[in-house]
Amino acid sequence: MEITYELKDIEKVAQQIIENSKTKTLLFYGDMGVGKTTLIKEIVQSLGSEDEVSSPTFSIVNEYSLTEGKLYHFDLYRLKSTEEAYDLGIEDYLDSDHWKLIEWPEKVEADLFDDFDEVHITIADNNKRLLQLNQKY
């Protein structure tokens, strides 16, 4: 699936991702400042969380309550190795049946993830974003 969008369309884009994802593990790829966290905030809200959503840059993972279950939002940017991810207990999070939204997954070994969907975001013309959703399961 490929979507070109502007910030004003982000609620609709979040809903399309939720509806078209085959798994509850979404790996977000894109340069710094492309809008990964902004989109994730909208996805968290679209899934029914009333929690205040913030970037987990320093905590590495934030947990949000949903109407049905939980959601874990990871920002792996600061990790220097897959071993650091294991030290955080990432495998316990990944083994859960809850939503997992992961920024900077390339910071850890690819085999850490089993079934997942990839969300690639790039900046297009006129401040628009180009999003590609790829299933990898």
C-alpha positions as a LaTeX table, in Angstrom:
\begin{tabular}{lrrr}
\hline
Residue & $x$ (\AA) & $y$ (\AA) & $z$ (\AA) \\
\hline
Met1 & 0.00 & 0.00 & 0.00 \\
Glu2 & 1.30 & 3.45 & $-0.87$ \\
Ile3 & $-0.14$ & 6.77 & 0.39 \\
Thr4 & 0.89 & 10.37 & $-0.25$ \\
Tyr5 & $-0.41$ & 12.63 & 2.50 \\
Glu6 & $-0.17$ & 15.95 & 4.28 \\
Leu7 & $-0.28$ & 16.53 & 8.03 \\
Lys8 & $-3.98$ & 17.42 & 7.82 \\
Asp9 & $-4.64$ & 13.87 & 6.53 \\
Ile10 & $-2.81$ & 12.07 & 9.33 \\
Glu11 & $-5.92$ & 10.77 & 11.12 \\
Lys12 & $-7.10$ & 9.09 & 7.91 \\
Val13 & $-3.61$ & 7.68 & 7.26 \\
Ala14 & $-3.42$ & 6.22 & 10.78 \\
Gln15 & $-6.77$ & 4.50 & 10.25 \\
Gln16 & $-5.63$ & 3.07 & 6.90 \\
Ile17 & $-2.50$ & 1.63 & 8.52 \\
Ile18 & $-4.56$ & 0.01 & 11.28 \\
Glu19 & $-7.04$ & $-1.44$ & 8.79 \\
Asn20 & $-4.36$ & $-2.75$ & 6.40 \\
Ser21 & $-1.80$ & $-4.10$ & 8.86 \\
Lys22 & $-1.64$ & $-7.87$ & 8.97 \\
Thr23 & 0.16 & $-7.89$ & 12.33 \\
Lys24 & 0.27 & $-5.83$ & 15.51 \\
Thr25 & 4.00 & $-5.19$ & 15.09 \\
Leu26 & 4.79 & $-2.14$ & 12.97 \\
Leu27 & 8.38 & $-1.19$ & 12.19 \\
Phe28 & 8.76 & 2.48 & 11.23 \\
Tyr29 & 11.57 & 3.53 & 8.88 \\
Gly30 & 12.44 & 7.06 & 7.85 \\
Asp31 & 14.92 & 9.85 & 8.36 \\
Met32 & 14.94 & 12.02 & 11.46 \\
Gly33 & 12.11 & 14.55 & 11.30 \\
Val34 & 10.07 & 12.72 & 8.67 \\
Gly35 & 7.08 & 12.36 & 11.01 \\
Lys36 & 7.30 & 8.84 & 12.45 \\
Thr37 & 6.45 & 9.89 & 16.01 \\
Thr38 & 3.64 & 12.19 & 14.85 \\
Leu39 & 2.05 & 9.35 & 12.91 \\
Ile40 & 2.51 & 6.92 & 15.81 \\
Lys41 & 0.78 & 9.37 & 18.18 \\
Glu42 & $-2.22$ & 9.38 & 15.83 \\
Ile43 & $-2.24$ & 5.57 & 15.58 \\
Val44 & $-2.20$ & 5.29 & 19.40 \\
Gln45 & $-5.17$ & 7.65 & 19.62 \\
Ser46 & $-7.00$ & 5.91 & 16.76 \\
Leu47 & $-6.66$ & 2.61 & 18.63 \\
Gly48 & $-8.57$ & 4.15 & 21.52 \\
Ser49 & $-5.93$ & 5.29 & 23.99 \\
Glu50 & $-6.75$ & 8.30 & 26.13 \\
Asp51 & $-3.18$ & 8.44 & 27.45 \\
Glu52 & $-0.95$ & 11.39 & 26.63 \\
Val53 & 1.41 & 10.16 & 23.93 \\
Ser54 & 5.05 & 11.26 & 23.90 \\
Ser55 & 8.25 & 10.12 & 22.26 \\
Pro56 & 10.10 & 7.40 & 24.17 \\
Thr57 & 13.50 & 8.72 & 23.03 \\
Phe58 & 15.00 & 8.58 & 26.53 \\
Ser59 & 12.90 & 5.84 & 28.09 \\
Ile60 & 13.23 & 3.65 & 24.94 \\
Val61 & 9.69 & 2.27 & 25.42 \\
Asn62 & 6.38 & 3.83 & 26.46 \\
Glu63 & 3.30 & 1.78 & 27.34 \\
Tyr64 & $-0.23$ & 2.97 & 26.57 \\
Ser65 & $-3.58$ & 1.55 & 27.63 \\
Leu66 & $-6.05$ & 0.83 & 24.84 \\
Thr67 & $-9.74$ & 0.02 & 25.01 \\
Glu68 & $-8.61$ & $-3.55$ & 24.24 \\
Gly69 & $-5.17$ & $-4.30$ & 25.66 \\
Lys70 & $-1.96$ & $-2.30$ & 25.54 \\
Leu71 & 0.37 & $-0.69$ & 23.06 \\
Tyr72 & 4.15 & $-0.45$ & 23.32 \\
His73 & 5.92 & 2.38 & 21.50 \\
Phe74 & 9.66 & 1.90 & 21.08 \\
Asp75 & 12.26 & 4.40 & 19.95 \\
Leu76 & 15.46 & 2.41 & 19.44 \\
Tyr77 & 17.50 & 5.34 & 18.12 \\
Arg78 & 19.80 & 5.52 & 21.16 \\
Leu79 & 20.60 & 1.79 & 21.23 \\
Lys80 & 24.09 & 0.83 & 20.20 \\
Ser81 & 23.53 & $-2.93$ & 19.94 \\
Thr82 & 20.92 & $-5.66$ & 19.90 \\
Glu83 & 22.29 & $-6.71$ & 23.30 \\
Glu84 & 20.99 & $-3.44$ & 24.78 \\
Ala85 & 17.53 & $-4.31$ & 23.43 \\
Tyr86 & 17.70 & $-7.70$ & 25.15 \\
Asp87 & 18.79 & $-5.96$ & 28.37 \\
Leu88 & 15.52 & $-3.98$ & 28.18 \\
Gly89 & 13.58 & $-7.22$ & 27.85 \\
Ile90 & 12.43 & $-6.46$ & 24.32 \\
Glu91 & 11.70 & $-10.13$ & 23.62 \\
Asp92 & 9.01 & $-10.12$ & 26.33 \\
Tyr93 & 7.32 & $-7.16$ & 24.67 \\
Leu94 & 7.62 & $-8.70$ & 21.21 \\
Asp95 & 6.18 & $-12.02$ & 22.41 \\
Ser96 & 3.05 & $-10.31$ & 23.71 \\
Asp97 & $-0.20$ & $-10.07$ & 21.77 \\
His98 & $-0.29$ & $-6.29$ & 22.19 \\
Trp99 & 0.43 & $-3.63$ & 19.57 \\
Lys100 & 4.15 & $-2.83$ & 19.13 \\
Leu101 & 5.14 & 0.32 & 17.21 \\
Ile102 & 8.90 & 0.50 & 16.75 \\
Glu103 & 10.91 & 3.45 & 15.49 \\
Trp104 & 14.49 & 2.85 & 14.28 \\
Pro105 & 14.24 & $-0.97$ & 14.11 \\
Glu106 & 17.40 & $-1.01$ & 11.99 \\
Lys107 & 19.34 & $-0.34$ & 15.21 \\
Val108 & 18.91 & $-4.01$ & 16.19 \\
Glu109 & 19.32 & $-7.30$ & 14.36 \\
Ala110 & 16.56 & $-8.03$ & 11.85 \\
Asp111 & 15.99 & $-11.55$ & 13.17 \\
Leu112 & 14.70 & $-10.05$ & 16.43 \\
Phe113 & 11.37 & $-9.51$ & 14.64 \\
Asp114 & 9.20 & $-12.37$ & 13.37 \\
Asp115 & 5.86 & $-11.27$ & 11.93 \\
Phe116 & 5.69 & $-7.55$ & 11.23 \\
Asp117 & 4.59 & $-4.82$ & 8.88 \\
Glu118 & 7.03 & $-2.18$ & 7.66 \\
Val119 & 6.05 & 1.48 & 7.44 \\
His120 & 8.47 & 3.50 & 5.30 \\
Ile121 & 8.04 & 7.28 & 5.32 \\
Thr122 & 9.87 & 9.76 & 3.08 \\
Ile123 & 9.38 & 13.42 & 2.32 \\
Ala124 & 7.85 & 14.07 & $-1.09$ \\
Asp125 & 7.25 & 17.35 & $-2.92$ \\
Asn126 & 5.52 & 20.32 & $-1.24$ \\
Asn127 & 5.93 & 19.03 & 2.34 \\
Lys128 & 3.91 & 15.93 & 1.58 \\
Arg129 & 4.89 & 12.54 & 2.91 \\
Leu130 & 5.07 & 9.30 & 0.99 \\
Leu131 & 4.21 & 6.22 & 3.04 \\
Gln132 & 4.65 & 2.61 & 2.01 \\
Leu133 & 3.20 & $-0.23$ & 4.06 \\
Asn134 & 4.84 & $-3.60$ & 3.41 \\
Gln135 & 3.83 & $-6.87$ & 5.06 \\
Lys136 & 6.68 & $-9.18$ & 6.21 \\
Tyr137 & 5.20 & $-12.27$ & 7.83 \\
\hline
\end{tabular}
